Amino acid sequence: MQNALIFAAAAFFEIAGCFAVWGWWRLDKPALWLIPAAVCLGLFAWLLTFVDVEHAGRAYAIYGGIYIVASLAWLWAVEGTRPDRWDTIGSAICIIGAAVILYGPRQV
């Protein structure tokens, strides 16, 4: 459960940070938007260090599935565009893959 909370928080901060850069570059928002972008992206990277896995690459791979689902939630909640069935199917496949990586038996 702790890993799920860490991944969720990391996804929020990464997407918020990236969206702030997007807003500055693509939506003509002021350059001050880059300050919260940097803070959010730093928090995202820091949070992933708390995931209970042995290797960073595995944490990043698991996070990839979480990121996809969180991005589609952002699309709906912040940008006002509801994900379609292909978004839903694709994100379900990604979550299944992330779960296999996270919970798969490992030889120690």
NUGULUM-391628 format. One record per residue: residue in three letters; z, y, x of N, C-alpha, C in turn. Coordinates in steps of 0.02 Angstrom, whole numbers, plus 50000, padded with zeros to 5 digits. Layout:
<pts>
+------+-------+-------+-------+-------+-------+-------+-------+-------+-------+
: type :   n_z :   n_y :   n_x :  ca_z :  ca_y :  ca_x :   c_z :   c_y :   c_x :
+------+-------+-------+-------+-------+-------+-------+-------+-------+-------+
:  ALA :     Z :     Y :     X :     Z :     Y :     X :     Z :     Y :     X :
...
+------+-------+-------+-------+-------+-------+-------+-------+-------+-------+
</pts>
This chain:
<pts>
+------+-------+-------+-------+-------+-------+-------+-------+-------+-------+
: type :   n_z :   n_y :   n_x :  ca_z :  ca_y :  ca_x :   c_z :   c_y :   c_x :
+------+-------+-------+-------+-------+-------+-------+-------+-------+-------+
:  MET : 50000 : 49940 : 50041 : 50000 : 50000 : 50000 : 50000 : 50063 : 50043 :
:  GLN : 50038 : 50061 : 50099 : 50040 : 50119 : 50143 : 49970 : 50134 : 50171 :
:  ASN : 49933 : 50082 : 50190 : 49866 : 50093 : 50215 : 49822 : 50127 : 50163 :
:  ALA : 49828 : 50107 : 50100 : 49788 : 50137 : 50047 : 49802 : 50212 : 50041 :
:  LEU : 49865 : 50230 : 50045 : 49883 : 50301 : 50041 : 49856 : 50340 : 50100 :
:  ILE : 49861 : 50310 : 50159 : 49835 : 50344 : 50219 : 49759 : 50353 : 50213 :
:  PHE : 49724 : 50301 : 50193 : 49652 : 50306 : 50186 : 49633 : 50358 : 50133 :
:  ALA : 49669 : 50360 : 50078 : 49654 : 50409 : 50025 : 49665 : 50480 : 50050 :
:  ALA : 49720 : 50491 : 50085 : 49734 : 50558 : 50111 : 49682 : 50577 : 50164 :
:  ALA : 49665 : 50530 : 50207 : 49614 : 50543 : 50259 : 49547 : 50561 : 50226 :
:  ALA : 49529 : 50525 : 50175 : 49466 : 50539 : 50140 : 49466 : 50609 : 50110 :
:  PHE : 49521 : 50627 : 50078 : 49526 : 50693 : 50049 : 49516 : 50747 : 50102 :
:  PHE : 49551 : 50741 : 50158 : 49546 : 50792 : 50210 : 49478 : 50793 : 50243 :
:  GLU : 49448 : 50735 : 50254 : 49382 : 50735 : 50285 : 49330 : 50767 : 50239 :
:  ILE : 49331 : 50748 : 50176 : 49282 : 50775 : 50129 : 49293 : 50849 : 50118 :
:  ALA : 49356 : 50870 : 50112 : 49371 : 50942 : 50104 : 49347 : 50981 : 50165 :
:  GLY : 49359 : 50954 : 50225 : 49338 : 50988 : 50286 : 49262 : 50993 : 50290 :
:  CYS : 49229 : 50938 : 50276 : 49156 : 50938 : 50278 : 49127 : 50984 : 50224 :
:  PHE : 49159 : 50984 : 50166 : 49134 : 51027 : 50112 : 49143 : 51101 : 50130 :
:  ALA : 49196 : 51117 : 50166 : 49206 : 51187 : 50187 : 49150 : 51208 : 50235 :
:  VAL : 49130 : 51164 : 50280 : 49073 : 51179 : 50324 : 49009 : 51185 : 50283 :
:  TRP : 49000 : 51139 : 50236 : 48942 : 51141 : 50191 : 48940 : 51208 : 50154 :
:  GLY : 48998 : 51228 : 50128 : 49002 : 51291 : 50092 : 48983 : 51351 : 50135 :
:  TRP : 49007 : 51351 : 50197 : 48990 : 51406 : 50242 : 48916 : 51406 : 50258 :
:  TRP : 48889 : 51347 : 50274 : 48820 : 51344 : 50296 : 48769 : 51346 : 50239 :
:  ARG : 48783 : 51309 : 50185 : 48733 : 51301 : 50133 : 48745 : 51344 : 50071 :
:  LEU : 48807 : 51365 : 50061 : 48823 : 51404 : 50001 : 48841 : 51477 : 50017 :
:  ASP : 48828 : 51496 : 50079 : 48839 : 51566 : 50101 : 48911 : 51590 : 50092 :
:  LYS : 48958 : 51545 : 50103 : 49029 : 51564 : 50102 : 49046 : 51597 : 50169 :
:  PRO : 49100 : 51637 : 50171 : 49117 : 51671 : 50234 : 49136 : 51622 : 50290 :
:  ALA : 49127 : 51644 : 50351 : 49143 : 51603 : 50410 : 49217 : 51583 : 50411 :
:  LEU : 49259 : 51619 : 50375 : 49330 : 51600 : 50371 : 49339 : 51530 : 50342 :
:  TRP : 49290 : 51506 : 50306 : 49294 : 51438 : 50279 : 49297 : 51386 : 50335 :
:  LEU : 49277 : 51405 : 50396 : 49278 : 51358 : 50452 : 49350 : 51344 : 50476 :
:  ILE : 49396 : 51389 : 50461 : 49466 : 51378 : 50482 : 49497 : 51320 : 50443 :
:  PRO : 49496 : 51321 : 50376 : 49522 : 51262 : 50341 : 49481 : 51199 : 50355 :
:  ALA : 49417 : 51208 : 50370 : 49375 : 51150 : 50388 : 49403 : 51116 : 50450 :
:  ALA : 49418 : 51155 : 50501 : 49445 : 51126 : 50563 : 49513 : 51095 : 50552 :
:  VAL : 49556 : 51127 : 50514 : 49622 : 51099 : 50500 : 49616 : 51033 : 50462 :
:  CYS : 49575 : 51032 : 50411 : 49566 : 50971 : 50371 : 49537 : 50914 : 50413 :
:  LEU : 49488 : 50929 : 50454 : 49458 : 50876 : 50494 : 49507 : 50851 : 50547 :
:  GLY : 49549 : 50894 : 50573 : 49601 : 50872 : 50620 : 49652 : 50827 : 50585 :
:  LEU : 49672 : 50846 : 50525 : 49719 : 50804 : 50486 : 49689 : 50736 : 50470 :
:  PHE : 49626 : 50735 : 50453 : 49590 : 50673 : 50439 : 49595 : 50625 : 50499 :
:  ALA : 49577 : 50650 : 50557 : 49578 : 50608 : 50617 : 49649 : 50585 : 50634 :
:  TRP : 49697 : 50628 : 50628 : 49766 : 50612 : 50642 : 49792 : 50559 : 50595 :
:  LEU : 49776 : 50565 : 50531 : 49800 : 50517 : 50481 : 49776 : 50447 : 50496 :
:  LEU : 49714 : 50440 : 50518 : 49688 : 50373 : 50531 : 49726 : 50336 : 50587 :
:  THR : 49762 : 50374 : 50629 : 49801 : 50341 : 50682 : 49860 : 50303 : 50653 :
:  PHE : 49878 : 50314 : 50591 : 49935 : 50281 : 50560 : 49917 : 50217 : 50522 :
:  VAL : 49854 : 50200 : 50519 : 49833 : 50140 : 50484 : 49857 : 50078 : 50523 :
:  ASP : 49882 : 50030 : 50487 : 49911 : 49970 : 50518 : 49857 : 49918 : 50534 :
:  VAL : 49817 : 49933 : 50584 : 49768 : 49885 : 50611 : 49772 : 49890 : 50688 :
:  GLU : 49748 : 49838 : 50721 : 49753 : 49835 : 50794 : 49703 : 49880 : 50830 :
:  HIS : 49644 : 49890 : 50801 : 49590 : 49924 : 50838 : 49563 : 49983 : 50797 :
:  ALA : 49549 : 50036 : 50832 : 49523 : 50097 : 50800 : 49458 : 50083 : 50764 :
:  GLY : 49413 : 50047 : 50795 : 49348 : 50033 : 50764 : 49355 : 49998 : 50697 :
:  ARG : 49403 : 49952 : 50692 : 49414 : 49917 : 50629 : 49441 : 49966 : 50576 :
:  ALA : 49486 : 50010 : 50596 : 49512 : 50061 : 50549 : 49454 : 50104 : 50524 :
:  TYR : 49409 : 50124 : 50569 : 49352 : 50166 : 50549 : 49305 : 50128 : 50502 :
:  ALA : 49295 : 50064 : 50515 : 49250 : 50024 : 50473 : 49279 : 50017 : 50402 :
:  ILE : 49344 : 50003 : 50398 : 49376 : 49998 : 50333 : 49371 : 50066 : 50297 :
:  TYR : 49385 : 50118 : 50334 : 49384 : 50185 : 50306 : 49315 : 50202 : 50277 :
:  GLY : 49263 : 50176 : 50308 : 49195 : 50191 : 50284 : 49186 : 50175 : 50210 :
:  GLY : 49212 : 50118 : 50189 : 49208 : 50100 : 50118 : 49248 : 50147 : 50074 :
:  ILE : 49307 : 50165 : 50097 : 49350 : 50211 : 50060 : 49315 : 50280 : 50055 :
:  TYR : 49285 : 50301 : 50110 : 49251 : 50366 : 50112 : 49195 : 50370 : 50060 :
:  ILE : 49158 : 50316 : 50053 : 49103 : 50316 : 50005 : 49129 : 50326 : 49934 :
:  VAL : 49181 : 50289 : 49916 : 49210 : 50296 : 49849 : 49238 : 50366 : 49839 :
:  ALA : 49274 : 50391 : 49889 : 49304 : 50458 : 49885 : 49250 : 50512 : 49880 :
:  SER : 49195 : 50502 : 49915 : 49140 : 50551 : 49912 : 49111 : 50555 : 49841 :
:  LEU : 49104 : 50498 : 49809 : 49078 : 50498 : 49741 : 49129 : 50527 : 49692 :
:  ALA : 49193 : 50517 : 49705 : 49245 : 50550 : 49664 : 49241 : 50625 : 49673 :
:  TRP : 49230 : 50648 : 49734 : 49222 : 50720 : 49748 : 49160 : 50747 : 49711 :
:  LEU : 49106 : 50710 : 49714 : 49044 : 50728 : 49679 : 49058 : 50743 : 49606 :
:  TRP : 49098 : 50700 : 49576 : 49113 : 50707 : 49505 : 49165 : 50761 : 49492 :
:  ALA : 49221 : 50760 : 49529 : 49277 : 50805 : 49515 : 49264 : 50877 : 49537 :
:  VAL : 49232 : 50886 : 49594 : 49223 : 50953 : 49622 : 49154 : 50982 : 49608 :
:  GLU : 49103 : 50940 : 49615 : 49035 : 50965 : 49606 : 49008 : 50956 : 49535 :
:  GLY : 49046 : 50921 : 49493 : 49028 : 50916 : 49423 : 48969 : 50870 : 49408 :
:  THR : 48952 : 50825 : 49454 : 48898 : 50778 : 49443 : 48926 : 50708 : 49438 :
:  ARG : 48917 : 50677 : 49381 : 48945 : 50610 : 49371 : 48903 : 50558 : 49409 :
:  PRO : 48937 : 50515 : 49447 : 48900 : 50462 : 49482 : 48864 : 50417 : 49432 :
:  ASP : 48805 : 50394 : 49451 : 48767 : 50350 : 49407 : 48784 : 50276 : 49422 :
:  ARG : 48752 : 50231 : 49387 : 48769 : 50161 : 49395 : 48754 : 50136 : 49465 :
:  TRP : 48704 : 50163 : 49498 : 48688 : 50141 : 49566 : 48741 : 50165 : 49616 :
:  ASP : 48767 : 50224 : 49604 : 48824 : 50248 : 49644 : 48883 : 50201 : 49635 :
:  THR : 48896 : 50182 : 49574 : 48953 : 50139 : 49558 : 48944 : 50070 : 49589 :
:  ILE : 48886 : 50041 : 49581 : 48872 : 49974 : 49610 : 48877 : 49977 : 49686 :
:  GLY : 48847 : 50027 : 49716 : 48848 : 50033 : 49789 : 48919 : 50042 : 49815 :
:  SER : 48958 : 50084 : 49782 : 49026 : 50095 : 49805 : 49070 : 50033 : 49796 :
:  ALA : 49057 : 49994 : 49743 : 49095 : 49932 : 49733 : 49079 : 49883 : 49790 :
:  ILE : 49017 : 49879 : 49809 : 48998 : 49835 : 49865 : 49033 : 49857 : 49929 :
:  CYS : 49037 : 49922 : 49940 : 49070 : 49948 : 50000 : 49144 : 49934 : 50000 :
:  ILE : 49177 : 49941 : 49943 : 49249 : 49927 : 49939 : 49262 : 49852 : 49951 :
:  ILE : 49219 : 49810 : 49925 : 49226 : 49739 : 49938 : 49220 : 49725 : 50013 :
:  GLY : 49172 : 49756 : 50045 : 49164 : 49748 : 50117 : 49224 : 49773 : 50155 :
:  ALA : 49251 : 49831 : 50136 : 49311 : 49858 : 50169 : 49370 : 49811 : 50160 :
:  ALA : 49377 : 49782 : 50101 : 49432 : 49735 : 50088 : 49425 : 49672 : 50131 :
:  VAL : 49365 : 49648 : 50139 : 49353 : 49589 : 50181 : 49375 : 49605 : 50253 :
:  ILE : 49356 : 49663 : 50278 : 49374 : 49682 : 50346 : 49450 : 49690 : 50352 :
:  LEU : 49482 : 49722 : 50303 : 49554 : 49734 : 50306 : 49595 : 49670 : 50299 :
:  TYR : 49577 : 49628 : 50251 : 49619 : 49570 : 50235 : 49594 : 49504 : 50263 :
:  GLY : 49537 : 49504 : 50296 : 49510 : 49442 : 50325 : 49558 : 49413 : 50377 :
:  PRO : 49562 : 49346 : 50379 : 49607 : 49315 : 50428 : 49583 : 49329 : 50499 :
:  ARG : 49629 : 49343 : 50542 : 49614 : 49359 : 50612 : 49647 : 49307 : 50657 :
:  GLN : 49612 : 49289 : 50709 : 49643 : 49247 : 50760 : 49679 : 49292 : 50809 :
:  VAL : 49743 : 49278 : 50818 : 49783 : 49322 : 50861 : 49791 : 49292 : 50929 :
+------+-------+-------+-------+-------+-------+-------+-------+-------+-------+
</pts>
